[in-house]
Amino acid sequence: MLNALEVFTTVVVGLMVGVEFSVAFVINRILDALPDDSGQLGRAHGGRMLGAVMPVWYIGSLVLVGIWAIAGWHHDSAGLVVTAGALLILSVIMSILLLVPINNQGKTWTPENRPADWKEQMNRWDRYHYVRVAVIIAAFALLVTALT
């Protein structure tokens, strides 16, 4: 049963990493290249859509890693799992303190009501997001290593 939990948790975290990596290096680049106000409208829509899904995914991943850490405490790889959990906690804290406040503003913007510095705010969100992606990639790598 522990093996199934380990694999399921790794897949769930890996998919989350894939989505966040895609947002950082594919989706936002596409949106930024769109003409006129399309990119800003796309980011606002993405902020609403992913803003509803990702908190559940992040917390769910953290819970799964916590269960894995407890259930596998007697295994040699427990330290890797606990460290991955700590990194996921860091990613949640980063999200709450740095990314969510910007996202909550950006998801309400339209071309008519957006602030003059909206691009700078999106660039700041992107920079924080790159760091968060690196953190969750590290957590995922630790989980994959713990499987072996």
Secondary structure, 3 states (H helix, E strand, C coil): CHHHHHHHHHHHHHHHHHHHHHHHHHHHHHHHHCCCCHHHHHHHHHHHHHHHHHHHHHHHHHHHHHHHHHHCCCCCCHHHHHHHHHHHHHHHHHHHHHHHHHHHHHCCCCCCCCCCCHHHHHHHHHHHHHHHHHHHHHHHHHHHHHHC
